[in-house]
Amino acid sequence: MRSWNWKKTFIGGTAGAMLILGAAGAAFAADATSAPSGAQQNKHLTKLEQKAAALGLTVQQLLDQQAAKKAAIEAKAKEQGITVEQLKAQRKAESEAKLAQEAAKQGITIEQLKAQRKAKHEDAAAQAKAAGLTLEQWQAQKKAEHQAKLEQKAQKKAEHQAKAEQKAKQKAEREAKLAQEAAKQGITVEQLKAQRKAHHEEAAAQAKAAGLTLEQWRAQKKAAK
C-alpha cells in the first residue's frame, strides 16, 4: 500500500514539484502555492503511475521527460519570439493541415483518419504488450527490422546490378571477338553467326546419329585428333 505521507511529500511538498505536475497536465494546480486536496493528489498520482507504466517508465522518469519537453517547447517559442500558447496553436494548425492532406489523399474524412490511426496505435500497443515490451521499444524494434529489410533489398539490388553489368561486359567482349573474327574472314558479324549456327546444327545432327550427346561427340572428335 502506498503511503499518504510519501504522496504528499512527492507531489505537494515543493513549488517546483507542483510546477512539474502542472506541466504534466494537472488541472488542480492553478498556481504553485495552492495546496490540492488529498483526493486530487491520489487521482493525479494514479494517472501518472498508469501513464508511466504504459510507457515502461517510473513516475520520476515520466516527470523528467515531461519537464524536458516543456523546457524544449519554451525554448522553441522564445527562439521564434512567440508565446508557448502561440507555438502550440501553430503546431496544432500544422498537424490538422497534414491530417486534412492525408485524409484527402486517402479519400476519407479527418475523423476516419484519426480513428484509423487510433486503431493502429491500439494494435501496436497490444502487440508490444504481448511481446513484453513498451510501445517505444516495440516501435524501435519494428523500425530496426524495417531498416534491415531495406538494407537487404538494397544489397540484392546492388548484386543484381553487378551481375547485369558483368553480363553486359561479357556480351560486349563476345561481340568484339566476333567482329574481330568476321573481319579476319572478310565477312560480316551476321554472316559469321550464321556460319557458326550451321556448324553447330551439323555437329548436333552427327552426335544424334551416333547416339551421343553433343558434348560426348565433341569429346570423341577431340580425342580422335
N, C-alpha and C positions, 0 to 999 in steps of 0.2 A: 504493500500500500504506500502511495506517495505521501510524503509529509507536507502538511499545510504550511508549516514554517519554512520549508525548503522552497515551496512555490512562491511564498510571499517575498522571501529574500531574492529569489531568482528573477521574479517579474517586477515587483513593486518597490524593490529596495533603493534604486537609484534613478535619477532623472535620465541618465544615459540608457539604462535598460528600457525605460518607458519609451524613449525615442526609437530604439531599435524595434520594439514591438509595434510602435506606430508605423514604422516603415514596412512591417510585415502585414499591415492591414488591420490593426486593432482599432475598431471604431470607438471603443470606450476611452481611448487616450486622447481626449480633446486638448489637453496640454500636459506637460511633463510633471506638473505639481499636483494634479488632481489624482487622488487615490481611487482605483477601481474597486468594486465590491468583490468579495470572495468568490461569488458565483461567476462573475465576469472573468476573474483570474483563472478559475477552473476551466471554464468553457474555452477561453483563448489558448491556454496551455495544452488542452486536449487536442485542439485543432492543429496546433504547432507540432505536437508529437505525431499525429496521424500523417500530416504532410511530410514531416521529416522521415518517418518510417517508410512511406511510399517511395521516397527518393533514395532510401538506403543511407540516410544521414542521421546524425544526432541532432537534437534540438539546437545545440550551440552552433554546430556546423551550418544548419539552415539559417540561423540568425546572422551568422557571419557572412553567408552567401548573399542574403537579402540586404545586409548593410553595405556590402561591396557593390551590389547592383545599384542601390540608392545613390552611393557616392559617385559611381560612374555616370549615372543619369544627370546628377547635379553638375558634374564637371563638363559634360557634353552641352548642357543647357547654357552654362556660363561661357563656354567656348563660342557658342552661337549668339550670345548676347540676348537670350530669351529666358523666360522662367521655366521651371520644371513642368508646370502645367501646360505651358505652350508647347514644349517639346513632346510631352505625352500626347497632346492633341494632334500634333504634326505626325507623329508616328502612327497614331490610330487612323488618321486620314490616309496615310500611305498604305497601311495594311488593308484598309477597306477597298482602296483603289485596286490593289493587287488581287484581292478576293474577287472583286467585280470582273476584272480582266480574265482571271482563271475560270470563273463561273461561265462567262460569255463564251470562252474558248470551248468549254465542255457542253455548252448548250443547256445549262441548268441555272437555277436561281442561287443567290448567295447563301440562302438558308439551307438549301440542299447540299451545297458545297461544304458548309460548316458541319452539317450532320454527317456528311461523308468523312470528313477529317476527324470528327469526334469518334466515329465508329472505328476508324483506322487506328486512332490513338488507343482506344479501349482494347482493341485486338492486340496491339503491340504490348500493352501493359499486361495483358493476360498471358501472352507468350513469354514475356520477361519473368513473370511470377512463376510460371511452370518450369522455367529453366533455372530458377533460383537466383535470378539476377535483378538488379534495379533496372528501371526503364532506360536510364542513361547507359548502363553497362551493356544492356541488350542492344540498344541502338548503335553503340560504338562497335560491338561485335559484328552486327549486320553490315555496318559501313565498311569494316575491315574486310569482311567476306566479299562484299561487292567490289571493293578496290582490288582484291586478289583476283577476282574473276575478270575484271577489266584488264589487269596486267597480263593475265594468262591469254586473254583474247588478243591483246596487242602483240604478245610474243608469237602466237600462232600466225598472226597476220604477217609479222616480220619474217618468220620462217617460210611462209608461203611465197612471200615476195622474193626472198632469196632464192628459193627453188625456181621460181618463174624466171628470174634474171639469169640463173645458171643454165636453164633450159634454152633461153633465148641466145645465150652466148654460144652454147654447143651447136645450136642450129646455124648461127652465123658462121661458125668455124667450118661446119659441113658444107655450107653453101660456098664458102671461099675455096674449099678444096675441090668441089665440083667445078667451079668456074675455072680453076687452075688446070684441072684435068681436061675439061672441054676445050680450053684454049690450046692445050698441048696437042689435042687430036684435030684441031681445026674445025670443031663443031660447036653448036650452041649447048647451053646447060640442059635445055629441054630435050634435045636430041640424045645427050649423054644419059639422062634419066630414063628415056625410053629404051635405050640400048641396054642399060643395066636391068631394067624391068624384064626385058625379053630374055636375058641371060638367066635371071632368077627363075622365071617361069619354066624355062627349058630344063634347068637343074632340078626343079621340083618334080617335073614330069618323069625325068630319068630316075630319080630317087624312088618315086612311087612305083615305077615299073620294076625296080629292083627289090621292092618290098622293104624299103628303108625310109627312115625319116630323112629330111633334107640335111640335118646335122650329121647323121650317120654316113650318108652318101658322100658328103664333103670330106669327112674324116677318112673315108675309104680312098677317095681320089687323092687326097694329100699323102696318104701312106704309100700309095702305088707309085708316086713320083720318085 
